[in-house]
């Protein structure tokens, strides 16, 4: 079991599409959390084309936390996505609601960590860095904190500053090795190796690029807008998401061994 957080430094590199496609392509029990402070429950509006009315799940969890019932209520607020092993915890309906959830994130992270015995993994869409109401504790406390970025100069320029900040924050708590980058659309125009070499300068000499996600707009539309796509399972995008999942599991296992060695 692991908690994985996915965020971005600027623009719209495809965090929500990647998180949703990743969860659905894993084939394992997964809790998918929409913690994007932008609001709007975009996964339900896009992937499910607005056919389901989302509950105010995060607000209900906040209320349950005040009553000491967060862990008991959590399972009842996840929505099963049809034909999958994914349970979605919908996000807020508006950006204004996110600002009132500051006290929820640390207890919610602890509740996610407590799912270890159930064999469930948790994928969290954190949204863009720096927004009001950002669920920072979920990002800092995750077993793997990933920043999605496109392979162009504008995206990489914004990423370098935020990556340096995240590296320092996580290094302070001994978790710098949990930080990684997911490159969306390698070769457009920079390769994974080129990006890794540049970003290593702000990550203690280590390339933070964990894996790449293929540039495949047609397949991506299935996750972002509920489009019907033939042979989606064999698409370049899904194949790359499965490679990302494998790379993430290996990184988490490696980090866990390192921490165990330090603590012993």
C-alpha positions as CSV (number, residue, x, y, z in Angstrom):
1,X,0.0,0.0,0.0
2,X,1.3,3.5,-0.8
3,X,0.1,7.1,-1.0
4,X,1.1,8.8,-4.3
5,X,0.5,12.5,-4.9
6,X,0.6,14.1,-8.4
7,X,0.9,17.8,-8.9
8,X,2.2,20.4,-11.5
9,X,4.2,23.6,-11.4
10,X,2.3,25.6,-14.0
11,X,-0.1,25.4,-16.9
12,X,-2.2,22.2,-17.5
13,X,0.3,19.4,-18.3
14,X,-2.4,16.7,-17.7
15,X,-2.3,16.0,-14.0
16,X,-5.9,15.0,-13.7
17,X,-5.9,12.9,-16.9
18,X,-2.7,11.2,-15.8
19,X,-4.0,10.5,-12.3
20,X,-7.3,9.1,-13.6
21,X,-5.8,7.1,-16.4
22,X,-3.1,5.7,-14.1
23,X,-5.7,4.6,-11.5
24,X,-7.9,2.9,-14.2
25,X,-5.1,1.2,-16.0
26,X,-3.5,-0.4,-12.8
27,X,-6.0,-3.2,-12.5
28,X,-5.6,-3.1,-8.7
29,X,-7.7,-1.7,-5.9
30,X,-7.1,2.1,-5.8
31,X,-8.5,5.1,-4.0
32,X,-8.4,8.1,-6.3
33,X,-8.6,11.4,-4.5
34,X,-9.5,14.7,-6.2
35,X,-7.9,17.2,-3.9
36,X,-7.4,19.9,-6.6
37,X,-8.3,23.2,-4.9
38,X,-9.6,24.6,-8.2
39,X,-12.8,22.7,-7.5
40,X,-15.5,21.7,-10.1
41,X,-15.2,18.0,-9.6
42,X,-13.5,17.8,-13.0
43,X,-13.2,14.0,-13.1
44,X,-16.9,13.5,-12.8
45,X,-17.6,16.3,-15.3
46,X,-15.1,15.0,-17.8
47,X,-14.7,11.2,-17.6
48,X,-18.3,10.6,-16.5
49,X,-19.6,13.4,-18.6
50,X,-21.6,14.9,-15.8
51,X,-23.8,11.8,-15.5
52,X,-23.3,11.5,-11.7
53,X,-23.9,14.2,-9.1
54,X,-20.9,14.3,-6.8
55,X,-21.4,14.3,-3.0
56,X,-19.7,17.0,-1.0
57,X,-17.2,14.3,0.1
58,X,-14.4,16.4,1.4
59,X,-16.8,18.7,3.3
60,X,-18.4,15.7,4.9
61,X,-15.0,14.3,5.8
62,X,-14.1,17.7,7.4
63,X,-17.3,17.5,9.5
64,X,-16.5,13.9,10.4
65,X,-13.0,14.9,11.5
66,X,-14.5,17.4,13.9
67,X,-16.5,14.5,15.4
68,X,-13.6,12.1,15.5
69,X,-15.3,9.9,12.9
70,X,-13.1,10.5,9.8
71,X,-11.8,6.9,9.3
72,X,-15.3,5.4,9.9
73,X,-16.9,7.7,7.3
74,X,-14.2,7.6,4.6
75,X,-15.2,4.3,2.9
76,X,-18.8,5.4,2.5
77,X,-17.8,8.6,0.6
78,X,-15.8,6.9,-2.2
79,X,-17.7,6.4,-5.5
80,X,-17.0,3.2,-7.5
81,X,-16.0,4.0,-11.1
82,X,-17.9,1.6,-13.4
83,X,-16.0,-1.4,-14.6
84,X,-12.9,-0.8,-12.5
85,X,-11.3,-1.4,-9.1
86,X,-11.2,2.4,-8.5
87,X,-13.0,4.2,-5.7
88,X,-13.1,8.0,-6.4
89,X,-13.2,10.5,-3.5
90,X,-14.7,13.5,-5.4
91,X,-13.3,17.0,-5.0
92,X,-14.9,20.3,-4.0
93,X,-17.5,21.9,-6.2
94,X,-15.9,25.3,-6.0
95,X,-12.5,26.8,-5.3
96,X,-13.9,28.7,-2.3
97,X,-14.7,25.4,-0.4
98,X,-11.0,24.3,-0.5
99,X,-9.9,27.1,1.7
100,X,-11.9,25.8,4.6
101,X,-10.3,22.3,4.5
102,X,-6.9,23.3,5.9
103,X,-7.5,21.2,9.0
104,X,-8.5,18.1,7.1
105,X,-5.4,17.2,5.1
106,X,-3.1,15.8,7.9
107,X,-5.8,13.6,9.5
108,X,-6.9,12.5,6.0
109,X,-3.3,11.5,5.2
110,X,-3.1,9.5,8.4
111,X,-6.4,7.8,7.4
112,X,-4.9,6.9,4.0
113,X,-1.8,5.5,5.7
114,X,-4.1,3.3,7.9
115,X,-5.4,1.6,4.7
116,X,-2.1,-0.3,4.5
117,X,-3.7,-3.5,5.9
118,X,-6.4,-3.4,3.2
119,X,-4.0,-3.6,0.3
120,X,-5.3,-0.4,-1.3
121,X,-3.1,2.2,-2.9
122,X,-4.1,5.9,-2.9
123,X,-3.5,8.3,-5.8
124,X,-4.0,12.0,-5.1
125,X,-4.6,14.7,-7.6
126,X,-3.2,17.7,-5.8
127,X,-3.7,20.2,-8.6
128,X,-1.3,23.0,-9.4
129,X,1.3,24.1,-6.8
130,X,0.8,27.4,-5.1
131,X,-3.0,27.7,-5.2
132,X,-5.0,28.9,-2.2
133,X,-6.2,25.9,-0.3
134,X,-3.6,23.5,-1.7
135,X,-3.5,20.2,0.3
136,X,0.2,20.5,1.0
137,X,0.3,17.9,3.8
138,X,-0.8,15.2,1.3
139,X,2.0,16.2,-1.0
140,X,4.7,16.4,1.7
141,X,3.6,13.2,3.4
142,X,3.1,11.0,0.4
143,X,5.3,7.9,-0.2
144,X,5.9,9.4,-3.6
145,X,5.4,13.0,-4.6
146,X,5.4,13.5,-8.4
147,X,5.3,16.7,-10.4
148,X,4.0,16.4,-14.0
149,X,5.6,18.5,-16.6
150,X,5.6,18.9,-20.4
151,X,8.9,18.6,-22.2
152,X,9.0,22.3,-23.4
153,X,11.0,25.2,-22.2
154,X,8.2,27.2,-20.7
155,X,7.0,24.3,-18.6
156,X,10.5,23.3,-17.5
157,X,11.4,26.9,-16.6
158,X,8.5,27.0,-14.1
159,X,9.3,23.5,-12.9
160,X,12.9,24.3,-11.9
161,X,11.9,26.8,-9.2
162,X,9.2,24.7,-7.7
163,X,11.2,21.6,-7.8
164,X,14.0,23.3,-5.9
165,X,11.5,24.3,-3.2
166,X,10.0,20.9,-2.9
167,X,13.4,19.2,-2.8
168,X,14.4,21.5,0.1
169,X,11.1,20.9,2.0
170,X,11.3,17.1,1.6
171,X,15.0,17.0,2.4
172,X,14.3,18.8,5.7
173,X,12.1,15.8,6.7
174,X,14.4,13.2,5.2
175,X,12.1,12.4,2.3
176,X,13.9,13.9,-0.7
177,X,14.1,10.5,-2.4
178,X,10.3,10.5,-2.5
179,X,10.3,13.4,-5.0
180,X,10.0,12.7,-8.7
181,X,9.0,14.1,-12.1
182,X,6.6,12.6,-14.7
183,X,7.5,13.9,-18.1
184,X,4.4,14.3,-20.3
185,X,5.2,14.0,-24.0
186,X,8.9,13.3,-24.1
187,X,10.6,14.5,-27.3
188,X,8.4,17.6,-27.6
189,X,11.0,18.8,-27.9
190,X,13.3,17.6,-25.1
191,X,14.1,14.0,-24.3
192,X,13.8,12.4,-20.9
193,X,17.6,12.3,-20.6
194,X,17.9,16.0,-21.5
195,X,15.3,17.0,-18.9
196,X,16.8,14.8,-16.3
197,X,20.2,16.3,-16.7
198,X,18.9,19.9,-16.3
199,X,16.7,19.1,-13.3
200,X,19.4,17.1,-11.5
201,X,21.1,20.4,-10.7
202,X,18.3,21.3,-8.3
203,X,17.9,17.8,-6.9
204,X,21.2,17.1,-5.4
205,X,22.7,15.7,-8.6
206,X,20.1,13.1,-9.0
207,X,17.8,13.0,-12.0
208,X,14.3,13.3,-10.7
209,X,12.6,12.0,-13.8
210,X,10.8,8.8,-12.8
211,X,9.0,8.0,-16.0
212,X,7.3,9.5,-19.1
213,X,3.7,9.6,-20.2
214,X,3.2,9.3,-24.0
215,X,1.7,12.2,-26.0
216,X,-1.5,10.5,-27.2
217,X,-4.4,13.1,-27.3
218,X,-6.9,10.7,-28.7
219,X,-6.5,8.2,-25.9
220,X,-6.2,11.0,-23.3
221,X,-9.7,12.2,-24.4
222,X,-11.1,8.9,-23.0
223,X,-10.0,10.0,-19.5
224,X,-10.4,13.7,-19.7
225,X,-13.7,13.9,-21.6
226,X,-15.2,10.4,-21.5
227,X,-14.6,9.9,-25.2
228,X,-15.2,6.4,-26.7
229,X,-11.8,5.2,-27.9
230,X,-11.2,1.9,-29.7
231,X,-8.5,-0.3,-28.4
232,X,-7.7,2.1,-25.6
233,X,-6.1,-0.7,-23.6
234,X,-3.4,-1.1,-26.2
235,X,-2.8,2.6,-26.7
236,X,0.6,4.3,-26.2
237,X,-0.8,6.3,-23.4
238,X,-2.1,3.3,-21.4
239,X,1.2,1.4,-22.0
240,X,3.2,4.4,-20.7
241,X,0.9,4.7,-17.6
242,X,1.6,1.0,-16.8
243,X,5.3,1.7,-17.1
244,X,4.8,4.6,-14.8
245,X,3.1,2.4,-12.3
246,X,5.9,-0.1,-12.4
247,X,8.5,2.6,-12.0
248,X,6.6,4.1,-9.0
249,X,6.3,0.8,-7.2
250,X,10.1,0.2,-7.6
251,X,10.9,3.7,-6.4
252,X,8.6,3.3,-3.3
253,X,10.1,-0.1,-2.5
254,X,13.6,1.4,-2.8
255,X,12.8,4.4,-0.6
256,X,11.2,2.1,2.0
257,X,14.4,0.0,2.1
258,X,16.5,3.2,2.5
259,X,14.4,4.5,5.4
260,X,14.4,1.1,7.1
261,X,18.2,1.0,6.9
262,X,18.5,4.5,8.3
263,X,16.1,3.8,11.2
264,X,17.8,0.6,12.1
